[in-house]
C-alpha cells in the first residue's frame, strides 16, 4: 500500500518562502539537502506525517510559470475564522471565506491563501471529511 509523504513546489527566494510557511502554517524545517545546482528543503508540522518539499534551483531569478494545471495544497485548521483574521492581520494574500455547499448540504468552510511564489493553499475548517 502506498503512503503519501510529500508534495514539492519550486520557489525562488528561500528565506521568503521559509518565513511564509513557518508563519502561516507553523511548518518547520525537518531536513535540508544541498546540491550544486539546487537545494531541497523539507518542512512539516509538529504532528508530522506529510511534508512540503521546497525546491530552490540555484541561479533562478524568474518566477515559475504555474500554468493552468496546478491545483492547490490544502491544510485543515481548528478555527478557520480565527486563521482568516490572523492571515489578514499578517498581510498575507487571502481570498474570501467560502461556505461551500452541494445544494443545501454543507461541504466545507474555507479560504485560499497565496504564497510568495503564487501557489494557492486552501485553509479548511476541520470537520466532516476534513480531519
VMD Tcl script that builds the backbone (N, CA, C; Angstrom):
set m [mol new atoms 393]
animate dup $m
set s [atomselect $m all]
$s set {name element resname resid chain x y z} {
  {N N UNK 1 A 0.844 -1.182 0.000}
  {CA C UNK 1 A 0.000 0.000 0.000}
  {C C UNK 1 A 0.882 1.235 0.000}
  {N N UNK 2 A 0.607 2.170 -0.859}
  {CA C UNK 2 A 1.377 3.410 -0.946}
  {C C UNK 2 A 0.974 4.370 0.165}
  {N N UNK 3 A 1.927 5.202 0.567}
  {CA C UNK 3 A 1.678 6.237 1.568}
  {C C UNK 3 A 2.188 7.554 1.003}
  {N N UNK 4 A 1.343 8.587 0.978}
  {CA C UNK 4 A 1.779 9.904 0.529}
  {C C UNK 4 A 2.748 10.474 1.557}
  {N N UNK 5 A 3.901 11.017 1.093}
  {CA C UNK 5 A 4.893 11.527 2.033}
  {C C UNK 5 A 5.213 13.010 1.846}
  {N N UNK 6 A 5.138 13.521 0.609}
  {CA C UNK 6 A 5.368 14.952 0.435}
  {C C UNK 6 A 4.828 15.442 -0.900}
  {N N UNK 7 A 4.733 16.768 -0.972}
  {CA C UNK 7 A 4.424 17.452 -2.215}
  {C C UNK 7 A 5.522 18.477 -2.418}
  {N N UNK 8 A 5.974 18.653 -3.666}
  {CA C UNK 8 A 7.084 19.556 -3.958}
  {C C UNK 8 A 6.587 20.764 -4.731}
  {N N UNK 9 A 7.114 21.926 -4.351}
  {CA C UNK 9 A 6.895 23.139 -5.122}
  {C C UNK 9 A 8.246 23.821 -5.330}
  {N N UNK 10 A 8.383 24.525 -6.443}
  {CA C UNK 10 A 9.618 25.248 -6.753}
  {C C UNK 10 A 9.450 26.695 -6.316}
  {N N UNK 11 A 10.432 27.190 -5.586}
  {CA C UNK 11 A 10.367 28.554 -5.080}
  {C C UNK 11 A 11.616 29.321 -5.504}
  {N N UNK 12 A 11.494 30.624 -5.571}
  {CA C UNK 12 A 12.598 31.477 -5.994}
  {C C UNK 12 A 13.448 31.927 -4.809}
  {N N UNK 13 A 12.807 32.452 -3.770}
  {CA C UNK 13 A 13.509 33.060 -2.647}
  {C C UNK 13 A 13.335 32.180 -1.406}
  {N N UNK 14 A 14.388 31.478 -1.048}
  {CA C UNK 14 A 14.344 30.527 0.067}
  {C C UNK 14 A 13.868 31.175 1.359}
  {N N UNK 15 A 14.488 32.265 1.759}
  {CA C UNK 15 A 14.144 32.890 3.036}
  {C C UNK 15 A 12.696 33.362 3.061}
  {N N UNK 16 A 12.240 33.961 1.969}
  {CA C UNK 16 A 10.862 34.446 1.888}
  {C C UNK 16 A 9.874 33.292 2.012}
  {N N UNK 17 A 10.160 32.185 1.347}
  {CA C UNK 17 A 9.261 31.028 1.398}
  {C C UNK 17 A 9.282 30.361 2.764}
  {N N UNK 18 A 10.463 30.200 3.344}
  {CA C UNK 18 A 10.552 29.621 4.694}
  {C C UNK 18 A 9.759 30.461 5.682}
  {N N UNK 19 A 9.936 31.779 5.626}
  {CA C UNK 19 A 9.223 32.671 6.544}
  {C C UNK 19 A 7.718 32.541 6.370}
  {N N UNK 20 A 7.250 32.469 5.125}
  {CA C UNK 20 A 5.813 32.353 4.877}
  {C C UNK 20 A 5.258 31.060 5.472}
  {N N UNK 21 A 5.855 29.914 5.149}
  {CA C UNK 21 A 5.307 28.633 5.601}
  {C C UNK 21 A 5.456 28.434 7.110}
  {N N UNK 22 A 6.485 29.034 7.700}
  {CA C UNK 22 A 6.620 28.981 9.163}
  {C C UNK 22 A 5.527 29.809 9.823}
  {N N UNK 23 A 5.373 31.055 9.358}
  {CA C UNK 23 A 4.417 31.965 9.992}
  {C C UNK 23 A 2.971 31.585 9.673}
  {N N UNK 24 A 2.699 31.232 8.439}
  {CA C UNK 24 A 1.324 30.941 8.032}
  {C C UNK 24 A 0.822 29.611 8.582}
  {N N UNK 25 A 1.649 28.566 8.537}
  {CA C UNK 25 A 1.163 27.226 8.853}
  {C C UNK 25 A 1.926 26.513 9.963}
  {N N UNK 26 A 2.895 27.184 10.563}
  {CA C UNK 26 A 3.639 26.578 11.658}
  {C C UNK 26 A 4.557 25.447 11.227}
  {N N UNK 27 A 4.926 25.424 9.942}
  {CA C UNK 27 A 5.833 24.379 9.469}
  {C C UNK 27 A 7.258 24.742 9.852}
  {N N UNK 28 A 8.064 23.734 10.106}
  {CA C UNK 28 A 9.473 23.975 10.371}
  {C C UNK 28 A 10.311 23.037 9.514}
  {N N UNK 29 A 11.548 23.419 9.323}
  {CA C UNK 29 A 12.460 22.632 8.501}
  {C C UNK 29 A 12.817 21.349 9.244}
  {N N UNK 30 A 12.627 20.214 8.564}
  {CA C UNK 30 A 12.990 18.918 9.150}
  {C C UNK 30 A 14.190 18.302 8.449}
  {N N UNK 31 A 14.512 18.797 7.250}
  {CA C UNK 31 A 15.691 18.306 6.545}
  {C C UNK 31 A 16.044 19.288 5.443}
  {N N UNK 32 A 17.320 19.311 5.101}
  {CA C UNK 32 A 17.822 20.189 4.051}
  {C C UNK 32 A 18.915 19.436 3.313}
  {N N UNK 33 A 18.779 19.341 1.991}
  {CA C UNK 33 A 19.769 18.677 1.157}
  {C C UNK 33 A 20.275 19.683 0.138}
  {N N UNK 34 A 21.562 20.002 0.214}
  {CA C UNK 34 A 22.144 20.994 -0.663}
  {C C UNK 34 A 22.962 20.309 -1.752}
  {N N UNK 35 A 22.652 20.633 -2.997}
  {CA C UNK 35 A 23.357 20.100 -4.153}
  {C C UNK 35 A 23.970 21.266 -4.925}
  {N N UNK 36 A 24.820 20.979 -5.883}
  {CA C UNK 36 A 25.494 22.028 -6.649}
  {C C UNK 36 A 24.497 22.937 -7.369}
  {N N UNK 37 A 23.453 22.373 -7.946}
  {CA C UNK 37 A 22.532 23.160 -8.763}
  {C C UNK 37 A 21.198 23.475 -8.101}
  {N N UNK 38 A 20.892 22.830 -6.982}
  {CA C UNK 38 A 19.609 23.069 -6.316}
  {C C UNK 38 A 19.694 22.672 -4.845}
  {N N UNK 39 A 18.702 23.131 -4.083}
  {CA C UNK 39 A 18.573 22.782 -2.670}
  {C C UNK 39 A 17.166 22.268 -2.447}
  {N N UNK 40 A 17.046 21.203 -1.656}
  {CA C UNK 40 A 15.746 20.661 -1.265}
  {C C UNK 40 A 15.570 20.915 0.228}
  {N N UNK 41 A 14.453 21.518 0.584}
  {CA C UNK 41 A 14.153 21.780 1.985}
  {C C UNK 41 A 12.813 21.119 2.296}
  {N N UNK 42 A 12.816 20.262 3.312}
  {CA C UNK 42 A 11.600 19.566 3.718}
  {C C UNK 42 A 11.057 20.233 4.966}
  {N N UNK 43 A 9.760 20.572 4.932}
  {CA C UNK 43 A 9.103 21.222 6.055}
  {C C UNK 43 A 7.915 20.380 6.485}
  {N N UNK 44 A 7.632 20.399 7.793}
  {CA C UNK 44 A 6.495 19.642 8.308}
  {C C UNK 44 A 5.966 20.314 9.571}
  {N N UNK 45 A 4.732 19.975 9.901}
  {CA C UNK 45 A 4.131 20.419 11.156}
  {C C UNK 45 A 4.623 19.495 12.267}
  {N N UNK 46 A 4.467 19.942 13.505}
  {CA C UNK 46 A 4.872 19.118 14.654}
  {C C UNK 46 A 4.217 17.752 14.639}
  {N N UNK 47 A 2.980 17.709 14.150}
  {CA C UNK 47 A 2.253 16.436 14.129}
  {C C UNK 47 A 2.875 15.438 13.162}
  {N N UNK 48 A 3.767 15.938 12.279}
  {CA C UNK 48 A 4.492 15.047 11.370}
  {C C UNK 48 A 3.620 14.489 10.271}
  {N N UNK 49 A 4.118 13.441 9.686}
  {CA C UNK 49 A 3.391 12.811 8.582}
  {C C UNK 49 A 3.790 13.394 7.253}
  {N N UNK 50 A 2.896 14.145 6.669}
  {CA C UNK 50 A 3.088 14.701 5.327}
  {C C UNK 50 A 4.035 15.894 5.373}
  {N N UNK 51 A 4.903 16.001 4.362}
  {CA C UNK 51 A 5.872 17.092 4.309}
  {C C UNK 51 A 5.697 17.916 3.036}
  {N N UNK 52 A 6.148 19.166 3.113}
  {CA C UNK 52 A 6.220 20.046 1.960}
  {C C UNK 52 A 7.691 20.155 1.581}
  {N N UNK 53 A 8.000 19.852 0.332}
  {CA C UNK 53 A 9.372 19.970 -0.161}
  {C C UNK 53 A 9.478 21.245 -0.985}
  {N N UNK 54 A 10.349 22.152 -0.549}
  {CA C UNK 54 A 10.642 23.354 -1.312}
  {C C UNK 54 A 11.893 23.089 -2.130}
  {N N UNK 55 A 11.833 23.304 -3.433}
  {CA C UNK 55 A 12.992 23.148 -4.304}
  {C C UNK 55 A 13.440 24.528 -4.756}
  {N N UNK 56 A 14.702 24.839 -4.467}
  {CA C UNK 56 A 15.281 26.106 -4.875}
  {C C UNK 56 A 16.341 25.803 -5.928}
  {N N UNK 57 A 16.079 26.164 -7.164}
  {CA C UNK 57 A 17.052 25.980 -8.244}
  {C C UNK 57 A 18.002 27.176 -8.224}
  {N N UNK 58 A 19.251 26.907 -7.932}
  {CA C UNK 58 A 20.239 27.977 -7.770}
  {C C UNK 58 A 20.407 28.751 -9.072}
  {N N UNK 59 A 20.470 30.061 -8.936}
  {CA C UNK 59 A 20.636 30.926 -10.093}
  {C C UNK 59 A 19.329 31.329 -10.761}
  {N N UNK 60 A 18.234 30.720 -10.369}
  {CA C UNK 60 A 16.927 31.057 -10.961}
  {C C UNK 60 A 16.445 32.376 -10.372}
  {N N UNK 61 A 16.098 33.321 -11.223}
  {CA C UNK 61 A 15.591 34.601 -10.753}
  {C C UNK 61 A 14.192 34.903 -11.265}
  {N N UNK 62 A 13.783 34.230 -12.332}
  {CA C UNK 62 A 12.462 34.473 -12.903}
  {C C UNK 62 A 11.417 33.610 -12.206}
  {N N UNK 63 A 10.237 34.167 -11.925}
  {CA C UNK 63 A 9.169 33.359 -11.328}
  {C C UNK 63 A 8.816 32.176 -12.227}
  {N N UNK 64 A 8.374 31.098 -11.609}
  {CA C UNK 64 A 7.948 29.921 -12.358}
  {C C UNK 64 A 6.569 30.168 -12.948}
  {N N UNK 65 A 6.330 29.620 -14.131}
  {CA C UNK 65 A 5.020 29.676 -14.751}
  {C C UNK 65 A 4.211 28.514 -14.174}
  {N N UNK 66 A 3.232 28.836 -13.339}
  {CA C UNK 66 A 2.433 27.782 -12.709}
  {C C UNK 66 A 1.456 27.151 -13.690}
  {N N UNK 67 A 1.251 27.790 -14.814}
  {CA C UNK 67 A 0.403 27.214 -15.848}
  {C C UNK 67 A -1.039 27.070 -15.416}
  {N N UNK 68 A -1.765 26.272 -16.156}
  {CA C UNK 68 A -3.174 26.077 -15.823}
  {C C UNK 68 A -3.437 24.681 -15.290}
  {N N UNK 69 A -2.379 23.961 -14.930}
  {CA C UNK 69 A -2.550 22.605 -14.424}
  {C C UNK 69 A -2.391 22.477 -12.926}
  {N N UNK 70 A -1.764 23.474 -12.284}
  {CA C UNK 70 A -1.547 23.398 -10.840}
  {C C UNK 70 A -2.867 23.557 -10.119}
  {N N UNK 71 A -3.122 22.716 -9.147}
  {CA C UNK 71 A -4.325 22.800 -8.327}
  {C C UNK 71 A -4.040 23.602 -7.082}
  {N N UNK 72 A -3.862 22.924 -5.948}
  {CA C UNK 72 A -3.547 23.606 -4.704}
  {C C UNK 72 A -3.145 22.607 -3.631}
  {N N UNK 73 A -2.500 23.104 -2.604}
  {CA C UNK 73 A -2.286 22.347 -1.375}
  {C C UNK 73 A -3.461 22.657 -0.470}
  {N N UNK 74 A -3.711 21.815 0.519}
  {CA C UNK 74 A -4.796 22.080 1.460}
  {C C UNK 74 A -4.352 21.715 2.866}
  {N N UNK 75 A -4.750 22.560 3.822}
  {CA C UNK 75 A -4.499 22.294 5.236}
  {C C UNK 75 A -5.811 22.420 5.991}
  {N N UNK 76 A -5.895 21.716 7.103}
  {CA C UNK 76 A -7.081 21.760 7.956}
  {C C UNK 76 A -6.716 22.492 9.234}
  {N N UNK 77 A -7.607 23.376 9.693}
  {CA C UNK 77 A -7.387 24.136 10.927}
  {C C UNK 77 A -8.591 23.990 11.846}
  {N N UNK 78 A -8.361 24.216 13.135}
  {CA C UNK 78 A -9.437 24.104 14.118}
  {C C UNK 78 A -10.437 25.249 14.030}
  {N N UNK 79 A -9.973 26.448 13.663}
  {CA C UNK 79 A -10.843 27.625 13.638}
  {C C UNK 79 A -10.513 28.471 12.405}
  {N N UNK 80 A -11.225 28.216 11.327}
  {CA C UNK 80 A -10.931 28.896 10.063}
  {C C UNK 80 A -11.182 30.398 10.153}
  {N N UNK 81 A -12.150 30.817 10.959}
  {CA C UNK 81 A -12.418 32.247 11.100}
  {C C UNK 81 A -11.238 32.948 11.783}
  {N N UNK 82 A -10.703 32.336 12.832}
  {CA C UNK 82 A -9.547 32.910 13.525}
  {C C UNK 82 A -8.328 32.947 12.605}
  {N N UNK 83 A -8.128 31.891 11.820}
  {CA C UNK 83 A -6.991 31.863 10.899}
  {C C UNK 83 A -7.157 32.907 9.798}
  {N N UNK 84 A -8.372 33.090 9.328}
  {CA C UNK 84 A -8.617 34.117 8.316}
  {C C UNK 84 A -8.251 35.492 8.868}
  {N N UNK 85 A -8.660 35.761 10.092}
  {CA C UNK 85 A -8.323 37.042 10.736}
  {C C UNK 85 A -6.822 37.184 10.916}
  {N N UNK 86 A -6.151 36.115 11.342}
  {CA C UNK 86 A -4.706 36.154 11.551}
  {C C UNK 86 A -3.974 36.374 10.227}
  {N N UNK 87 A -4.357 35.639 9.188}
  {CA C UNK 87 A -3.720 35.788 7.877}
  {C C UNK 87 A -3.886 37.219 7.362}
  {N N UNK 88 A -5.084 37.763 7.535}
  {CA C UNK 88 A -5.357 39.128 7.095}
  {C C UNK 88 A -4.489 40.116 7.874}
  {N N UNK 89 A -4.403 39.941 9.183}
  {CA C UNK 89 A -3.582 40.826 10.021}
  {C C UNK 89 A -2.098 40.729 9.661}
  {N N UNK 90 A -1.652 39.540 9.262}
  {CA C UNK 90 A -0.247 39.344 8.868}
  {C C UNK 90 A 0.053 39.951 7.506}
  {N N UNK 91 A -0.995 40.327 6.763}
  {CA C UNK 91 A -0.797 40.899 5.442}
  {C C UNK 91 A -0.623 39.860 4.348}
  {N N UNK 92 A -0.960 38.601 4.638}
  {CA C UNK 92 A -0.889 37.563 3.620}
  {C C UNK 92 A -1.974 37.810 2.579}
  {N N UNK 93 A -1.760 37.322 1.377}
  {CA C UNK 93 A -2.755 37.434 0.322}
  {C C UNK 93 A -3.785 36.326 0.519}
  {N N UNK 94 A -5.021 36.728 0.783}
  {CA C UNK 94 A -6.089 35.751 1.028}
  {C C UNK 94 A -7.301 36.086 0.178}
  {N N UNK 95 A -8.056 35.041 -0.162}
  {CA C UNK 95 A -9.329 35.212 -0.842}
  {C C UNK 95 A -10.429 35.338 0.196}
  {N N UNK 96 A -11.650 35.302 -0.249}
  {CA C UNK 96 A -12.774 35.436 0.674}
  {C C UNK 96 A -13.054 34.112 1.375}
  {N N UNK 97 A -13.689 34.191 2.530}
  {CA C UNK 97 A -14.172 32.992 3.220}
  {C C UNK 97 A -15.357 32.438 2.433}
  {N N UNK 98 A -15.365 31.132 2.223}
  {CA C UNK 98 A -16.401 30.494 1.412}
  {C C UNK 98 A -17.107 29.421 2.229}
  {N N UNK 99 A -18.423 29.447 2.195}
  {CA C UNK 99 A -19.228 28.345 2.725}
  {C C UNK 99 A -19.659 27.535 1.520}
  {N N UNK 100 A -18.948 26.439 1.272}
  {CA C UNK 100 A -19.158 25.622 0.083}
  {C C UNK 100 A -20.222 24.579 0.372}
  {N N UNK 101 A -21.213 24.497 -0.500}
  {CA C UNK 101 A -22.318 23.553 -0.310}
  {C C UNK 101 A -22.584 22.783 -1.596}
  {N N UNK 102 A -23.149 21.620 -1.424}
  {CA C UNK 102 A -23.667 20.818 -2.527}
  {C C UNK 102 A -25.177 20.861 -2.369}
  {N N UNK 103 A -25.813 21.796 -3.084}
  {CA C UNK 103 A -27.237 22.049 -2.844}
  {C C UNK 103 A -27.361 22.720 -1.486}
  {N N UNK 104 A -28.102 22.081 -0.579}
  {CA C UNK 104 A -28.245 22.600 0.784}
  {C C UNK 104 A -27.305 21.905 1.765}
  {N N UNK 105 A -26.508 20.964 1.299}
  {CA C UNK 105 A -25.619 20.200 2.177}
  {C C UNK 105 A -24.248 20.877 2.286}
  {N N UNK 106 A -23.866 21.281 3.506}
  {CA C UNK 106 A -22.539 21.886 3.688}
  {C C UNK 106 A -21.428 20.898 3.342}
  {N N UNK 107 A -20.425 21.375 2.623}
  {CA C UNK 107 A -19.265 20.556 2.266}
  {C C UNK 107 A -18.037 21.035 3.035}
  {N N UNK 108 A -17.779 22.350 3.002}
  {CA C UNK 108 A -16.598 22.881 3.675}
  {C C UNK 108 A -16.707 24.390 3.837}
  {N N UNK 109 A -16.003 24.894 4.838}
  {CA C UNK 109 A -15.824 26.347 5.017}
  {C C UNK 109 A -14.325 26.576 4.873}
  {N N UNK 110 A -13.939 27.482 3.960}
  {CA C UNK 110 A -12.512 27.629 3.658}
  {C C UNK 110 A -12.200 28.987 3.054}
  {N N UNK 111 A -10.914 29.255 2.951}
  {CA C UNK 111 A -10.398 30.363 2.148}
  {C C UNK 111 A -9.094 29.906 1.513}
  {N N UNK 112 A -8.667 30.626 0.500}
  {CA C UNK 112 A -7.388 30.352 -0.137}
  {C C UNK 112 A -6.393 31.438 0.242}
  {N N UNK 113 A -5.185 31.019 0.570}
  {CA C UNK 113 A -4.060 31.926 0.769}
  {C C UNK 113 A -3.100 31.703 -0.399}
  {N N UNK 114 A -2.338 32.722 -0.731}
  {CA C UNK 114 A -1.369 32.614 -1.815}
  {C C UNK 114 A 0.029 32.826 -1.254}
  {N N UNK 115 A 0.931 31.897 -1.548}
  {CA C UNK 115 A 2.299 32.016 -1.026}
  {C C UNK 115 A 3.094 33.001 -1.885}
  {N N UNK 116 A 4.335 33.307 -1.496}
  {CA C UNK 116 A 5.114 34.311 -2.238}
  {C C UNK 116 A 5.387 33.972 -3.705}
  {N N UNK 117 A 5.281 32.692 -4.079}
  {CA C UNK 117 A 5.516 32.294 -5.466}
  {C C UNK 117 A 4.233 32.092 -6.258}
  {N N UNK 118 A 3.098 32.395 -5.647}
  {CA C UNK 118 A 1.827 32.302 -6.354}
  {C C UNK 118 A 1.061 31.004 -6.160}
  {N N UNK 119 A 1.604 30.086 -5.347}
  {CA C UNK 119 A 0.894 28.835 -5.096}
  {C C UNK 119 A -0.291 29.083 -4.171}
  {N N UNK 120 A -1.384 28.404 -4.451}
  {CA C UNK 120 A -2.595 28.533 -3.641}
  {C C UNK 120 A -2.612 27.446 -2.574}
  {N N UNK 121 A -3.012 27.844 -1.361}
  {CA C UNK 121 A -3.159 26.905 -0.257}
  {C C UNK 121 A -4.569 27.080 0.293}
  {N N UNK 122 A -5.335 26.015 0.283}
  {CA C UNK 122 A -6.695 26.049 0.794}
  {C C UNK 122 A -6.641 25.801 2.295}
  {N N UNK 123 A -7.240 26.701 3.058}
  {CA C UNK 123 A -7.276 26.598 4.513}
  {C C UNK 123 A -8.706 26.230 4.880}
  {N N UNK 124 A -8.902 24.988 5.379}
  {CA C UNK 124 A -10.237 24.418 5.560}
  {C C UNK 124 A -10.557 24.236 7.040}
  {N N UNK 125 A -11.788 24.541 7.421}
  {CA C UNK 125 A -12.267 24.283 8.774}
  {C C UNK 125 A -12.292 22.772 9.004}
  {N N UNK 126 A -11.705 22.324 10.097}
  {CA C UNK 126 A -11.715 20.905 10.437}
  {C C UNK 126 A -13.148 20.441 10.676}
  {N N UNK 127 A -13.488 19.284 10.167}
  {CA C UNK 127 A -14.805 18.709 10.356}
  {C C UNK 127 A -15.248 17.945 9.136}
  {N N UNK 128 A -16.261 17.124 9.296}
  {CA C UNK 128 A -16.747 16.320 8.180}
  {C C UNK 128 A -15.645 15.409 7.646}
  {N N UNK 129 A -15.401 15.465 6.354}
  {CA C UNK 129 A -14.368 14.610 5.773}
  {C C UNK 129 A -12.977 15.199 5.915}
  {N N UNK 130 A -12.898 16.424 6.433}
  {CA C UNK 130 A -11.601 17.088 6.603}
  {C C UNK 130 A -11.157 17.033 8.057}
  {N N UNK 131 A -10.381 16.020 8.375}
  {CA C UNK 131 A -9.954 15.804 9.768}
  {C C UNK 131 A -8.482 15.956 9.913}
}
mol reanalyze $m
mol bondsrecalc $m
mol representation Tube
mol addrep $m
